Structures are given as structure tokens and as C-alpha cells.
Amino acid sequence: PSHGDGIGSRFFNIQNGATGASADPGNPSERAIHLRKARLQRPVPPVDGSPAFRKGYDLQESLTPIRQAGEGLFEPVELRELDRLELHLPSGQQWTAALRVGDELRDLPIGSTFDPEGGIFYWQLGPAFLGEFALEFRAADGTLLPISVRGLQRPPIDWLRPVNPAKRLAEGIGPERCASHTVPVACHFHR
């Protein structure tokens, strides 16, 4: 089966907004066709036309409306490091997007992409992207949507913590229960 082009593409499929892995990125008309198909398959946004989001990689999961926190303000969307965000703006308009830092508007954060015609913002938070990121989306009619994304630290992984091998052996965890070890050492994956 064909899995597209690219390094390692036979091991995984890339999902980055385009619907077909066989699209020729050098052919602008073919890319435009794939973007239109992606917009036609766009999930249904909330009825009131407010922005909505989806976290993670389950593309079948429904969109969650962003709750308002006052007139023209929205509650921050919280993500953990390495999480994925898909933010859908009200459809039917051309949008621009920027990152607000103090009084300046800057380019969008690293790891993010934005489809101005479809009004869809994608972001995969990288490691150490912690704190509040103030995004501003402006429609062609002048509508401004300030939406904050709050990057939270991923909880520590406890299996990296040192384990007492003698205690684990006393609990019955040894080479016979942990095939990855040939000598009696702590196995972090069984309990």
C-alpha cells in the first residue's frame, strides 16, 4: 500500500491538515484541492458561532466550545507539553492570526500552523512551552477573537525514578518475570 513520500513514511501517516498523503506539494492546484476537501470535512462548530477546540489526535472527537469569561474574552485553553490543539474559528470569513507579546504582534508560535480561509489553527506544543500564550485572530470584517493557550508541565514519569532492586526481587519481580533483563535487576514495567 502507498503511504506517501518522505523519510519514514512507510512507518506512519502524517496528519497535518491535508487530506491526502499523495498530494504533490509542488503543485499549487493539487494542494488547493486537498485544502478544500479538508474544509468540506470540517467538524460542525457550535451553533452560536463561538470558537471551539479539540485536543489530541482523535479526529472523530467533537469540538468543545471555548467558554466566555466576559465581554469579548474567553477562558484559556489548557494543554500539556507535547499535546496537540486544533482551534476552529467561526466559518465564512477570512482570518489572520498572530501571537501577542506585550504591545507587539508577532509570528505564530513554533510548531503551529494556521489555515486563514478555513479559520483553523493547529498547534503541537513542544517541550518547555509553559505559560500563557496570547493568540489574536482577526476576521476580515474586523472581528477580534483574543484566545489564550496555557501550556502546563507534563507530570513526571514515575518509572524513571530509582527503584531498589532487592525490594523488587522480594516482591517476586526478577529475571523470570522480566524478560528484558538477564540479571536480577529492578524491572520498572511490571507490578
C-alpha positions as CSV (number, residue, x, y, z in Angstrom):
1,P,0.0,0.0,0.0
2,S,1.1,3.5,-0.7
3,H,1.8,5.6,2.4
4,G,3.1,8.8,0.7
5,D,6.5,10.2,0.2
6,G,9.1,11.1,2.8
7,I,11.6,9.7,5.2
8,G,10.0,7.0,7.3
9,S,6.6,7.4,5.6
10,R,6.2,3.7,5.2
11,F,6.0,3.5,9.1
12,F,3.5,6.2,9.7
13,N,0.9,8.6,8.1
14,I,1.2,12.3,8.5
15,Q,-1.9,14.2,9.5
16,N,-1.3,17.9,9.2
17,G,-4.4,19.4,7.7
18,A,-4.2,18.0,4.2
19,T,-6.4,15.0,3.5
20,G,-4.2,13.0,1.1
21,A,-0.7,11.9,1.6
22,S,-0.2,11.6,-2.2
23,A,-0.6,15.4,-2.7
24,D,2.2,16.9,-4.7
25,P,3.4,19.8,-2.6
26,G,5.0,21.4,-5.6
27,N,1.6,21.6,-7.5
28,P,-0.4,24.5,-6.1
29,S,-3.7,23.5,-7.7
30,E,-3.5,20.0,-6.3
31,R,-2.7,21.4,-2.8
32,A,-5.6,23.8,-3.1
33,I,-8.0,20.9,-4.0
34,H,-6.8,19.0,-0.9
35,L,-7.3,22.0,1.4
36,R,-10.8,22.5,0.0
37,K,-11.6,18.8,0.7
38,A,-10.3,19.2,4.3
39,R,-12.6,22.2,4.8
40,L,-15.6,20.3,3.5
41,Q,-14.8,17.6,6.1
42,R,-14.6,20.2,8.8
43,P,-16.4,19.3,12.1
44,V,-19.5,21.2,12.9
45,P,-18.7,24.1,15.1
46,P,-21.0,25.2,18.0
47,V,-24.3,26.7,16.9
48,D,-23.6,30.1,18.4
49,G,-20.6,30.7,16.2
50,S,-18.1,30.9,19.0
51,P,-14.6,29.4,18.6
52,A,-14.2,25.8,19.6
53,F,-11.3,23.4,20.1
54,R,-10.2,19.8,20.1
55,K,-7.2,18.4,22.0
56,G,-5.3,15.3,21.0
57,Y,-5.3,13.2,17.9
58,D,-8.8,11.7,17.8
59,L,-10.2,13.4,14.7
60,Q,-13.6,11.9,15.4
61,E,-13.9,13.7,18.8
62,S,-16.4,16.6,18.8
63,L,-15.4,20.2,19.2
64,T,-15.6,21.8,22.6
65,P,-16.8,25.5,22.7
66,I,-14.4,27.9,24.4
67,R,-16.2,29.4,27.3
68,Q,-16.6,33.1,27.6
69,A,-15.0,34.8,30.6
70,G,-16.6,38.2,30.0
71,E,-17.5,40.5,27.1
72,G,-15.1,39.6,24.3
73,L,-12.9,37.5,26.5
74,F,-12.5,33.7,26.5
75,E,-11.2,31.3,29.2
76,P,-7.7,30.0,28.3
77,V,-7.4,26.6,26.7
78,E,-5.1,24.4,28.8
79,L,-2.7,22.0,27.2
80,R,0.2,19.9,28.5
81,E,3.6,19.9,26.8
82,L,3.6,17.8,23.6
83,D,-0.2,17.9,23.4
84,R,-2.0,18.9,20.1
85,L,-4.5,21.6,19.8
86,E,-7.0,22.2,16.9
87,L,-8.8,25.5,17.2
88,H,-11.8,26.3,14.9
89,L,-12.9,29.9,14.4
90,P,-16.3,30.8,13.1
91,S,-16.5,29.9,9.4
92,G,-17.4,32.1,6.5
93,Q,-14.7,34.7,6.9
94,Q,-11.0,35.2,6.0
95,W,-8.9,35.3,9.2
96,T,-5.4,36.5,10.2
97,A,-3.6,35.2,13.3
98,A,-0.7,36.5,15.5
99,L,0.9,36.0,18.9
100,R,0.6,39.0,21.2
101,V,3.7,39.7,23.3
102,G,3.1,42.8,25.4
103,D,2.1,45.5,22.9
104,E,3.6,43.7,19.9
105,L,2.0,41.2,17.4
106,R,4.5,38.5,16.4
107,D,4.5,35.4,14.2
108,L,2.6,32.4,15.5
109,P,4.4,30.1,17.9
110,I,6.8,27.4,16.7
111,G,5.0,24.2,15.9
112,S,1.8,25.9,14.9
113,T,0.0,26.3,11.5
114,F,-3.0,28.4,10.5
115,D,-5.4,28.0,7.6
116,P,-6.7,31.6,7.1
117,E,-9.5,30.6,4.8
118,G,-10.8,27.7,6.9
119,G,-10.2,29.5,10.2
120,I,-8.4,26.5,11.7
121,F,-5.3,26.8,14.0
122,Y,-3.2,23.8,14.7
123,W,-0.5,23.6,17.4
124,Q,1.6,20.9,18.8
125,L,3.2,22.3,22.0
126,G,6.8,21.5,22.2
127,P,8.8,20.6,25.3
128,A,9.1,23.5,27.8
129,F,6.3,25.5,26.1
130,L,4.9,26.6,29.5
131,G,2.9,29.6,30.5
132,E,0.3,31.8,28.8
133,F,0.3,32.4,25.0
134,A,-2.0,35.2,23.9
135,L,-3.2,34.5,20.4
136,E,-5.2,37.1,18.4
137,F,-7.4,36.1,15.5
138,R,-8.9,38.9,13.4
139,A,-11.6,38.4,10.7
140,A,-11.8,40.4,7.5
141,D,-14.9,42.3,9.0
142,G,-12.7,43.5,11.9
143,T,-14.0,40.9,14.5
144,L,-11.2,40.3,17.0
145,L,-11.0,37.0,19.0
146,P,-8.3,37.0,21.7
147,I,-7.7,33.4,22.8
148,S,-5.1,32.3,25.3
149,V,-3.4,28.9,25.4
150,R,-2.0,27.9,28.7
151,G,1.0,25.5,28.5
152,L,1.2,23.2,31.5
153,Q,4.0,21.0,32.6
154,R,3.6,17.3,31.9
155,P,3.6,15.3,35.1
156,P,6.8,13.4,35.9
157,I,7.0,9.8,34.7
158,D,7.4,7.7,37.9
159,W,9.0,4.7,36.1
160,L,12.2,6.8,35.7
161,R,12.6,7.1,39.5
162,P,15.2,4.8,41.0
163,V,13.9,1.5,42.3
164,N,15.6,-0.7,45.0
165,P,16.4,-4.0,43.1
166,A,16.4,-6.0,46.4
167,K,12.9,-4.8,47.2
168,R,11.6,-5.7,43.7
169,L,13.2,-9.2,43.9
170,A,11.5,-9.7,47.3
171,E,8.2,-8.8,45.6
172,G,8.8,-11.6,43.1
173,I,9.9,-9.4,40.2
174,G,13.1,-10.8,38.8
175,P,14.5,-12.2,35.5
176,E,11.8,-14.9,35.2
177,R,9.1,-12.1,35.2
178,C,11.1,-9.5,33.3
179,A,12.4,-10.9,30.0
180,S,14.2,-7.7,29.2
181,H,16.8,-8.3,31.9
182,T,19.3,-11.2,32.2
183,V,20.5,-10.4,35.7
184,P,18.3,-9.8,38.8
185,V,17.6,-6.0,38.5
186,A,14.6,-3.9,39.0
187,C,12.0,-4.0,36.3
188,H,10.0,-0.9,36.1
189,F,7.3,-2.2,33.8
190,H,5.7,-5.0,35.9
191,R,3.9,-4.8,39.2
